[in-house]
Amino acid sequence: MMSLLERRPKVADVAARAGVSTATVDRVINGRGGVHQKTISRVEDAIREITGGGRALGASIDPSLRFDAVLSGERGGGTKSLADGFAHAAEATGANVEISFVETMNPAALAERLRAVARRGSSGVAVQVLDHALVREAVAELARAQIPVVTVLTDIAGVDHLAYLGLDNRAAGRTAGFLMARFCRAPGKLAVVWGGQLFRSHEERESGFRSVLRAERPDLQSVEFITNNDNPEITRDRLREALAVNKDLVGVYCVGGAVAGAADAIEQAGLSPQIVLIGHNYNPETKPYLLSGTIHALVHTDMDRIAADALACLAARKPASSAARIPIEIITRENTMYR
């Protein structure tokens, strides 16, 4: 085991990659026992990957290969973090990655971009996909051209692709519901803000969120369902209208992006921090609102990890190992110093 640690990685990084606690990593590294052999293997695999002994972080990728990352056109917040993650992963591995953006919630535009990639040729495509027939056909066209595809952040049904890299989104929504149930001290109404039904991840998160609240807090009633195309300006304006109409609104859950727009609306209404705001992803846009207390908690996705794993999968042309599951993180203002 010590040979794995010649370039000693951070315990937290190993824990995140292996999907275990930092205490478990510490027990494995120091040989304290009490850890199942399968878990030990996952920790060892994670260390190899991080230190360059496996095909992931730090492992070089043939620069003659050309990969594509096709992302949502809303370039702020989480999407920008993911684009930055692909740029960092490309720099770390020497990979040739073209990052492009397509108009949000426009399946025809996304399908055309993917077909253009198929015509031009690519060594592999990572795509923030929409669950729509046009997009499914375009992904199938890539498969027929023997171009591997991984979906990132949100998945697609009914089409063969190499892997999905992102959170278990139903579990992420249930986590948000658990937090909302604990933060809301009194009965009242809730607003749910999502990008739209074409993001399967949003549908799964919203379903998980509601399932927890039905069981644990039936006194919290979802009355507002706001579609925002992950746009902060739309979010701010529509939530401001909802706050004016529903005086007993006690909580807001932002299923996807643009949580900063929701925070703006709450602050402009003078209702921070009494309205509980739960959202996704810690980044420069959400950090100020988290520190001020307007955002109570964020369910976070490690975008750098997703990008690195996506490139590794595409380069190897095989799915990520079981050790590469993306963990769900909860960030509050009390643990931002570790980000």
C-alpha positions as CSV (number, residue, x, y, z in Angstrom):
1,M,0.0,0.0,0.0
2,M,2.8,2.4,0.7
3,S,3.9,2.3,-2.9
4,L,0.5,3.8,-3.8
5,L,1.3,6.8,-1.6
6,E,4.6,7.9,-3.0
7,R,2.6,10.8,-4.4
8,R,0.3,11.1,-1.5
9,P,-3.1,12.5,-2.5
10,K,-5.5,14.3,-0.1
11,V,-7.6,12.0,2.0
12,A,-10.7,14.0,1.0
13,D,-10.0,13.5,-2.7
14,V,-9.5,9.8,-2.2
15,A,-12.7,9.5,-0.2
16,A,-14.8,11.4,-2.9
17,R,-13.4,9.3,-5.7
18,A,-14.0,6.0,-3.8
19,G,-17.4,7.0,-2.5
20,V,-16.4,6.4,1.1
21,S,-15.8,8.4,4.2
22,T,-12.5,10.1,5.1
23,A,-12.3,7.9,8.2
24,T,-12.5,4.8,6.0
25,V,-9.7,6.1,3.8
26,D,-7.6,6.7,6.9
27,R,-8.2,3.2,8.2
28,V,-7.1,1.7,4.9
29,I,-4.0,3.9,4.5
30,N,-2.8,3.2,8.0
31,G,-3.8,-0.5,8.0
32,R,-6.1,-0.3,11.0
33,G,-8.4,-3.1,9.9
34,G,-12.1,-3.3,10.2
35,V,-12.7,-2.5,6.5
36,H,-14.2,-4.9,4.0
37,Q,-11.9,-6.1,1.3
38,K,-14.1,-4.7,-1.5
39,T,-13.9,-1.3,0.1
40,I,-10.1,-1.5,0.5
41,S,-9.9,-2.3,-3.2
42,R,-12.0,0.8,-4.1
43,V,-9.8,3.0,-2.0
44,E,-6.7,1.6,-3.5
45,D,-8.1,2.0,-7.0
46,A,-9.0,5.6,-6.2
47,I,-5.4,6.3,-5.0
48,R,-4.0,4.8,-8.2
49,E,-6.2,6.9,-10.4
50,I,-5.4,10.2,-8.5
51,T,-1.7,9.5,-8.4
52,G,-1.6,8.6,-12.1
53,G,-1.4,4.9,-11.7
54,G,-4.8,4.5,-13.4
55,R,-6.6,6.1,-16.3
56,A,-8.2,9.1,-14.6
57,L,-6.8,12.2,-13.0
58,G,-3.3,13.0,-14.2
59,A,-3.1,10.1,-16.7
60,S,-2.0,11.3,-20.2
61,I,-4.4,10.9,-23.2
62,D,-3.2,10.7,-26.7
63,P,-3.3,14.3,-28.0
64,S,-4.1,13.0,-31.5
65,L,-7.6,12.0,-30.3
66,R,-10.2,14.7,-30.5
67,F,-13.0,14.8,-28.0
68,D,-16.1,17.0,-27.8
69,A,-18.0,18.3,-24.8
70,V,-21.4,19.7,-25.7
71,L,-23.1,21.6,-22.9
72,S,-26.1,23.7,-22.2
73,G,-26.0,27.3,-23.5
74,E,-26.6,28.8,-20.1
75,R,-22.9,29.3,-19.3
76,G,-23.2,30.5,-15.7
77,G,-23.1,28.6,-12.5
78,G,-22.9,24.9,-12.8
79,T,-22.5,24.8,-16.6
80,K,-19.5,27.1,-16.4
81,S,-18.0,25.0,-13.6
82,L,-18.4,21.9,-15.8
83,A,-16.9,23.6,-18.8
84,D,-14.0,24.7,-16.6
85,G,-13.7,21.1,-15.4
86,F,-13.3,19.9,-19.0
87,A,-10.7,22.6,-19.6
88,H,-8.7,21.6,-16.5
89,A,-8.9,17.9,-17.3
90,A,-7.7,18.5,-20.9
91,E,-4.8,20.5,-19.5
92,A,-3.9,17.8,-17.0
93,T,-4.0,15.0,-19.4
94,G,-2.9,16.6,-22.7
95,A,-6.2,15.8,-24.2
96,N,-7.7,17.7,-27.2
97,V,-11.2,18.7,-26.1
98,E,-13.5,21.1,-28.0
99,I,-16.1,22.6,-25.7
100,S,-19.3,24.0,-27.3
101,F,-22.6,25.3,-26.0
102,V,-26.1,24.8,-27.4
103,E,-29.2,26.8,-26.6
104,T,-30.8,25.6,-23.4
105,M,-33.9,23.5,-23.8
106,N,-33.6,23.4,-27.6
107,P,-33.6,19.7,-28.6
108,A,-33.5,20.4,-32.3
109,A,-30.4,22.6,-31.9
110,L,-28.7,19.9,-29.7
111,A,-29.6,17.1,-32.1
112,E,-28.1,19.1,-35.0
113,R,-24.9,19.8,-33.1
114,L,-24.5,16.1,-32.3
115,R,-25.2,15.1,-36.0
116,A,-22.5,17.7,-37.0
117,V,-20.1,16.0,-34.7
118,A,-21.0,12.6,-36.2
119,R,-20.4,14.0,-39.7
120,R,-17.1,15.6,-38.8
121,G,-15.9,12.7,-36.6
122,S,-14.8,12.6,-33.0
123,S,-13.0,10.3,-30.6
124,G,-15.8,10.6,-28.1
125,V,-18.6,13.0,-27.0
126,A,-19.6,14.1,-23.5
127,V,-23.0,15.7,-23.7
128,Q,-25.4,17.5,-21.3
129,V,-28.3,15.7,-22.9
130,L,-32.0,16.4,-23.3
131,D,-34.5,13.5,-23.0
132,H,-36.2,14.1,-26.4
133,A,-36.8,11.9,-29.5
134,L,-34.6,14.1,-31.7
135,V,-31.7,13.9,-29.3
136,R,-32.1,10.2,-28.8
137,E,-31.9,9.7,-32.6
138,A,-28.8,11.9,-32.8
139,V,-27.1,9.9,-30.0
140,A,-28.0,6.7,-31.9
141,E,-26.4,8.2,-35.0
142,L,-23.2,8.8,-33.1
143,A,-23.3,5.1,-32.0
144,R,-23.7,4.0,-35.6
145,A,-20.6,6.0,-36.4
146,Q,-18.8,4.2,-33.6
147,I,-18.3,7.4,-31.7
148,P,-18.6,6.7,-27.9
149,V,-21.0,8.9,-25.9
150,V,-21.1,9.7,-22.2
151,T,-24.0,11.8,-20.7
152,V,-23.1,14.3,-18.0
153,L,-25.2,15.7,-15.2
154,T,-28.4,14.3,-16.7
155,D,-29.1,11.0,-18.5
156,I,-31.2,9.8,-21.4
157,A,-33.4,6.7,-21.7
158,G,-33.7,4.1,-24.6
159,V,-30.3,4.7,-26.3
160,D,-27.1,2.9,-26.0
161,H,-24.3,5.0,-24.6
162,L,-21.0,4.4,-22.8
163,A,-21.9,5.8,-19.4
164,Y,-23.8,8.4,-17.3
165,L,-21.6,10.6,-15.1
166,G,-23.4,12.6,-12.5
167,L,-25.3,12.3,-9.3
168,D,-28.0,9.8,-8.5
169,N,-30.5,12.6,-9.1
170,R,-33.5,11.0,-7.3
171,A,-31.2,10.7,-4.2
172,A,-30.1,14.3,-4.7
173,G,-33.8,15.4,-4.7
174,R,-34.5,13.3,-1.6
175,T,-31.5,15.0,0.1
176,A,-33.0,18.4,-0.7
177,G,-36.3,17.3,0.6
178,F,-34.7,16.1,3.8
179,L,-33.0,19.4,4.3
180,M,-36.2,21.4,3.5
181,A,-38.1,19.3,6.1
182,R,-35.6,20.0,8.8
183,F,-35.1,23.7,8.0
184,C,-38.8,24.7,7.8
185,R,-40.0,25.1,11.3
186,A,-43.7,25.9,10.5
187,P,-46.3,24.7,8.0
188,G,-46.6,26.6,4.8
189,K,-46.2,26.6,1.0
190,L,-43.3,25.7,-1.1
191,A,-42.1,26.8,-4.6
192,V,-40.2,24.4,-6.8
193,V,-38.1,26.0,-9.6
194,W,-36.8,23.7,-12.4
195,G,-35.3,24.1,-15.9
196,G,-37.9,22.1,-17.6
197,Q,-39.1,18.5,-18.3
198,L,-36.4,17.8,-20.9
199,F,-33.8,17.5,-18.2
200,R,-34.4,14.0,-16.9
201,S,-32.2,15.0,-13.9
202,H,-34.7,17.7,-12.9
203,E,-37.6,15.4,-13.1
204,E,-35.9,12.8,-10.9
205,R,-34.8,15.4,-8.4
206,E,-38.3,16.9,-8.1
207,S,-39.8,13.5,-7.7
208,G,-37.3,12.6,-4.9
209,F,-37.9,15.9,-3.2
210,R,-41.7,15.5,-3.1
211,S,-41.5,11.9,-2.0
212,V,-39.6,12.8,1.2
213,L,-41.9,15.7,2.0
214,R,-45.0,13.6,1.5
215,A,-43.7,11.2,4.1
216,E,-42.1,13.6,6.6
217,R,-43.7,17.0,6.2
218,P,-47.3,16.8,4.7
219,D,-47.9,20.2,6.2
220,L,-45.5,21.7,3.6
221,Q,-47.6,22.1,0.4
222,S,-46.0,22.6,-3.0
223,V,-48.1,25.3,-4.7
224,E,-45.8,27.0,-7.2
225,F,-44.0,25.1,-10.0
226,I,-41.8,27.6,-11.9
227,T,-40.1,26.8,-15.2
228,N,-37.0,28.9,-15.7
229,N,-34.9,27.4,-18.5
230,D,-32.1,27.6,-15.9
231,N,-32.0,31.4,-16.5
232,P,-31.4,33.6,-13.4
233,E,-33.3,36.6,-14.7
234,I,-36.4,34.5,-15.4
235,T,-36.1,32.8,-12.0
236,R,-35.8,36.2,-10.2
237,D,-38.9,37.6,-12.0
238,R,-41.1,34.6,-11.7
239,L,-40.2,33.9,-8.1
240,R,-40.8,37.6,-7.2
241,E,-44.3,37.2,-8.6
242,A,-44.9,34.0,-6.6
243,L,-43.7,35.7,-3.4
244,A,-46.1,38.6,-3.9
245,V,-49.1,36.2,-4.4
246,N,-48.2,33.6,-1.8
247,K,-47.7,35.4,1.5
248,D,-47.4,32.0,3.4
249,L,-44.5,30.7,1.2
250,V,-41.9,29.3,3.6
251,G,-39.5,27.5,1.2
252,V,-38.0,27.4,-2.3
253,Y,-36.2,24.5,-3.9
254,C,-34.2,25.2,-7.1
255,V,-33.9,21.9,-8.8
256,G,-31.4,23.0,-11.4
257,G,-29.4,26.1,-12.1
258,A,-30.1,29.8,-11.5
259,V,-30.4,29.5,-7.8
260,A,-28.7,32.9,-7.6
261,G,-31.8,34.4,-9.3
262,A,-34.0,32.9,-6.6
263,A,-31.8,34.4,-4.0
264,D,-32.0,37.8,-5.6
265,A,-35.8,37.6,-5.5
266,I,-35.9,36.6,-1.9
267,E,-33.5,39.4,-0.9
268,Q,-35.4,42.0,-2.9
269,A,-38.6,41.0,-1.1
270,G,-36.8,41.4,2.2
271,L,-37.5,37.8,3.1
272,S,-34.0,36.6,3.7
273,P,-33.3,34.3,5.6
274,Q,-36.8,33.4,6.8
275,I,-37.7,31.7,3.5
276,V,-35.7,28.5,3.3
277,L,-33.8,28.3,0.0
278,I,-32.3,25.0,-1.0
279,G,-30.4,24.7,-4.3
280,H,-27.7,22.9,-6.2
281,N,-24.0,23.5,-6.7
282,Y,-21.5,25.7,-4.9
283,N,-19.8,28.1,-7.3
284,P,-18.8,31.8,-7.5
285,E,-22.4,32.7,-8.2
286,T,-23.9,30.9,-5.2
287,K,-21.2,31.5,-2.7
288,P,-22.1,35.1,-1.6
289,Y,-25.7,34.0,-1.0
290,L,-24.6,31.0,1.0
291,L,-22.4,33.1,3.2
292,S,-25.1,35.8,3.7
293,G,-27.6,33.1,4.8
294,T,-30.1,33.6,1.9
295,I,-29.2,30.2,0.6
296,H,-29.5,27.7,3.5
297,A,-27.8,24.7,1.8
298,L,-26.5,23.5,-1.5
299,V,-26.6,19.9,-2.8
300,H,-23.2,19.9,-4.6
301,T,-21.8,18.1,-7.7
302,D,-18.1,17.8,-8.2
303,M,-17.8,19.1,-11.8
304,D,-14.1,18.6,-12.0
305,R,-14.6,15.0,-11.1
306,I,-17.3,14.5,-13.7
307,A,-15.2,16.0,-16.5
308,A,-12.1,14.0,-15.6
309,D,-14.1,10.7,-15.4
310,A,-15.9,11.5,-18.7
311,L,-12.6,12.0,-20.5
312,A,-11.2,8.8,-18.9
313,C,-14.2,6.8,-20.1
314,L,-14.1,8.2,-23.6
315,A,-10.3,7.6,-23.9
316,A,-10.6,4.0,-22.6
317,R,-13.9,3.5,-24.5
318,K,-15.3,1.7,-21.5
319,P,-17.5,2.7,-18.5
320,A,-16.1,4.1,-15.3
321,S,-15.3,1.7,-12.5
322,S,-17.6,1.3,-9.5
323,A,-15.1,3.5,-7.6
324,A,-16.0,6.4,-9.8
325,R,-19.4,7.1,-8.5
326,I,-20.1,10.8,-8.0
327,P,-20.9,11.4,-4.3
328,I,-23.7,13.8,-3.2
329,E,-22.2,16.6,-1.0
330,I,-24.1,19.1,1.2
331,I,-22.5,22.5,1.5
332,T,-23.5,25.2,4.0
333,R,-21.8,28.4,5.0
334,E,-20.1,26.6,7.9
335,N,-18.1,24.3,5.6
336,T,-17.3,26.6,2.7
337,M,-13.7,27.0,3.9
338,Y,-13.0,23.4,2.7
339,R,-14.0,24.1,-0.9
